[in-house]
Amino acid sequence: MRRRGATAALLAGVLCLAGCAQSVDPIERLGKKAAEKVRTHGPPEDAYRRWGLSAPLAAAPDPSVRRPALRAAGPGLPPVVSRVPTRDKVVFLTFDDGAERDPRFVDMVRELRLPVSVFLTDSVVGPGYAHFGRLRAVGASVQNHTLDHPYLPGLPYEGQRAEICGQQEKLKQRFGIRPRLFRPPYGEYDDDTLRAAGDCGIAAVVLWRDAALLRAGDILHCPEGEVEGAGGGSLTGATTGMLRRIQEQGFAVARLEDYL
């Protein structure tokens, strides 16, 4: 009798594992709120409204299928890009310093899952490095914008190299990475700039385009003047304006580092 009872109990357990358990969604066992978190892959549904947009941001395609090839500026020199050669209907958002002046910008990047690249100057950022650490934690990329923001063509090669390599080391100390991308102050450079950038391990020199009519691959720049102007605009406000223009023209925002 004991053997028969044990066999019956074992059989019942096997049948339950084979049938009963499959009728319950494993995620639902976590509870309603936890299940919603697991199933959510994008921004919260109302995030775009909170940041002044009329519709969610379009998803960018996967760039790994066809990563564009860039043309070097010369033998041994990094390419100079203001527009990525891609057929993907995407544009890229970049910022120079200044983001620490709007503490809400971290929330915006996090809630919208916004891929942004920020080019930092050591003497401008100053005590604001902690802010950029928070930005990195929510997905922003930190890149090189020199130590002191000089007009680089006015310096000899050695001076330019010190500015670029010096900031590479500063960012390595702060964040544990040496950036691959570099933006010259004011968007001005010469052959010595490119040679110094290459010698400092820079993979591409990044400029930008200001055209009202967007094209696939455009690198967009939010200048500090739009943030600190007499109208008292904020970085989040200026970014919302850029995002509206991007949406109106049917583009998605992609991560620049995925294409360069």
C-alpha positions in Angstrom: 0.0 0.0 0.0 2.8 2.4 0.8 4.5 1.8 -2.6 1.2 2.3 -4.4 0.5 5.5 -2.6 4.0 6.8 -3.2 3.7 5.9 -6.9 0.4 7.7 -7.2 1.8 10.9 -5.5 4.8 10.8 -7.8 2.6 10.4 -10.9 0.4 13.3 -9.8 3.5 15.5 -9.4 4.7 14.6 -12.8 1.3 15.4 -14.4 1.2 18.7 -12.6 4.6 19.7 -13.9 3.7 18.7 -17.4 0.4 20.5 -17.4 -0.6 22.6 -14.5 2.5 24.8 -14.3 2.4 25.6 -18.0 -1.0 27.3 -17.6 0.7 30.0 -15.5 2.8 32.7 -17.2 6.2 32.6 -15.3 6.4 36.4 -15.6 2.9 36.8 -14.0 4.2 34.9 -10.9 6.3 38.0 -10.2 3.2 40.0 -9.6 1.4 42.6 -11.8 3.9 45.5 -11.2 7.0 43.4 -11.6 5.6 41.8 -14.7 5.0 45.2 -16.3 8.6 46.1 -15.6 9.9 42.9 -17.2 7.8 43.4 -20.3 8.7 47.0 -20.8 11.5 47.5 -23.3 11.2 51.1 -24.3 10.4 54.5 -22.6 7.3 54.8 -20.4 4.2 55.5 -22.5 3.7 59.0 -21.2 7.4 60.1 -21.2 7.2 61.9 -24.6 4.3 64.0 -23.4 6.2 65.0 -20.2 9.0 66.4 -22.4 6.8 68.3 -24.7 6.5 65.9 -27.6 3.3 65.0 -29.4 4.4 61.4 -30.2 6.9 58.8 -29.1 10.4 58.9 -30.7 10.8 56.5 -33.6 13.1 53.5 -33.0 16.4 53.6 -34.8 17.3 50.6 -37.0 20.1 48.2 -36.1 23.3 49.7 -37.6 25.4 46.5 -37.2 23.9 45.1 -40.4 25.7 47.7 -42.6 28.1 49.9 -40.7 29.3 52.7 -43.1 32.9 53.0 -44.2 34.5 56.5 -43.6 37.1 58.1 -45.8 40.3 59.2 -44.0 41.2 62.8 -44.3 44.6 61.7 -45.5 47.2 59.0 -45.1 47.3 58.1 -41.4 44.7 60.8 -40.5 41.3 60.2 -39.0 38.2 61.0 -41.1 36.3 64.3 -40.5 32.5 63.9 -40.5 29.6 66.2 -40.2 27.3 63.7 -41.8 27.5 59.9 -41.6 27.2 58.2 -45.0 24.2 56.0 -44.3 20.9 55.2 -46.0 19.2 54.7 -42.6 16.8 57.5 -41.9 18.6 58.6 -38.7 20.3 61.7 -37.3 22.5 62.1 -34.3 22.3 64.4 -31.3 25.6 66.0 -29.9 26.3 68.5 -27.2 29.4 70.4 -26.1 29.8 70.9 -22.3 27.1 72.9 -20.7 24.7 70.0 -20.0 25.4 70.3 -16.2 23.6 73.7 -16.3 20.3 71.9 -16.7 19.9 69.2 -14.0 16.7 67.9 -15.7 18.7 66.8 -18.8 19.7 63.6 -17.1 16.0 62.7 -16.5 15.2 63.6 -20.1 17.9 61.3 -21.5 16.9 58.5 -19.1 13.1 58.7 -19.7 13.3 59.1 -23.5 16.1 56.5 -23.8 17.8 59.3 -25.8 21.1 58.4 -27.4 23.3 61.5 -27.1 27.1 62.2 -27.4 28.6 64.9 -25.2 32.0 66.5 -26.0 33.7 67.8 -22.9 36.3 70.5 -22.2 38.1 70.0 -18.9 38.4 73.7 -18.0 34.7 74.3 -18.9 33.3 71.3 -17.1 35.2 71.9 -13.9 33.2 70.6 -11.0 30.5 69.3 -13.3 32.1 66.0 -14.0 29.8 64.3 -11.5 26.8 65.3 -13.6 28.4 63.7 -16.7 29.0 60.6 -14.7 25.2 60.4 -14.1 24.6 61.1 -17.8 26.9 58.2 -18.7 25.0 56.0 -16.3 21.8 56.5 -18.2 23.4 55.9 -21.6 25.1 59.1 -22.8 28.5 58.9 -24.4 31.3 61.2 -23.3 33.9 62.3 -25.9 36.8 64.7 -26.3 36.6 68.5 -26.7 40.2 69.5 -25.6 41.5 70.6 -22.2 41.0 74.4 -22.5 38.9 75.1 -25.6 41.5 77.0 -27.6 41.4 77.9 -31.3 43.5 75.0 -32.3 44.8 76.3 -35.7 46.5 79.1 -33.7 48.7 76.5 -31.9 51.7 74.5 -33.2 51.4 70.7 -33.4 52.8 70.2 -30.0 50.3 72.5 -28.4 47.4 70.9 -30.2 48.6 67.4 -29.2 48.8 68.5 -25.6 45.2 69.8 -25.7 43.8 66.6 -27.3 45.9 63.9 -25.6 45.7 65.8 -22.2 41.9 65.5 -22.3 42.1 61.9 -23.3 44.0 61.3 -20.1 41.6 63.4 -18.0 38.6 61.5 -19.3 40.4 58.2 -18.7 41.0 59.2 -15.1 37.4 60.3 -14.6 35.5 57.6 -16.4 38.0 54.8 -17.2 37.7 55.3 -21.0 39.7 57.1 -23.7 37.3 58.6 -26.2 37.3 57.6 -29.8 35.7 60.8 -31.1 37.0 64.4 -31.0 35.3 67.7 -31.7 37.6 70.7 -32.2 36.5 73.9 -30.5 34.5 76.2 -32.8 34.6 73.4 -35.4 38.0 74.8 -36.6 41.0 72.6 -37.4 44.0 72.3 -39.6 46.3 69.5 -40.7 48.2 69.6 -37.4 44.9 69.1 -35.6 44.2 65.9 -37.6 47.7 64.6 -37.1 47.5 65.3 -33.3 44.1 63.7 -33.0 45.3 60.6 -34.8 48.4 60.4 -32.6 46.1 60.7 -29.5 44.1 57.7 -30.6 41.1 59.5 -32.1 39.1 57.5 -34.6 37.1 60.4 -36.1 36.9 64.2 -35.9 33.2 65.1 -35.5 31.7 68.4 -36.8 28.0 69.1 -37.4 25.4 70.4 -39.8 22.9 73.2 -39.2 20.7 72.8 -42.2 16.9 73.2 -41.6 16.2 70.4 -44.0 17.6 67.2 -42.5 19.3 64.5 -44.4 20.0 60.9 -43.4 23.2 60.7 -41.2 23.2 64.4 -40.2 25.1 65.1 -37.0 23.2 67.8 -35.1 24.6 70.1 -32.5 22.9 72.0 -29.7 25.0 75.1 -29.3 25.4 76.7 -25.9 23.9 80.0 -27.3 20.5 78.3 -27.5 20.7 77.3 -23.9 22.2 80.5 -22.4 20.5 83.1 -24.6 18.6 86.1 -23.3 15.4 84.2 -23.6 16.4 82.0 -20.7 16.1 78.8 -22.6 17.0 75.5 -21.0 18.9 72.6 -22.5 15.9 70.4 -22.2 13.8 73.0 -24.0 16.3 73.3 -26.8 16.5 69.5 -27.1 12.7 69.3 -27.3 12.8 71.7 -30.2 15.4 69.6 -32.0 13.4 66.5 -31.4 10.2 68.0 -32.7 12.0 69.0 -35.9 13.4 65.5 -36.2 10.0 63.9 -35.8 8.3 66.4 -38.2 10.8 65.3 -40.9 10.4 61.6 -40.3 13.8 60.7 -38.8 14.9 58.6 -35.8 17.7 59.5 -33.4 20.5 57.0 -33.4 23.7 56.5 -31.3 26.6 58.2 -33.1 29.1 55.7 -31.7 27.2 52.8 -33.4 28.0 54.4 -36.8 31.5 55.7 -36.3 
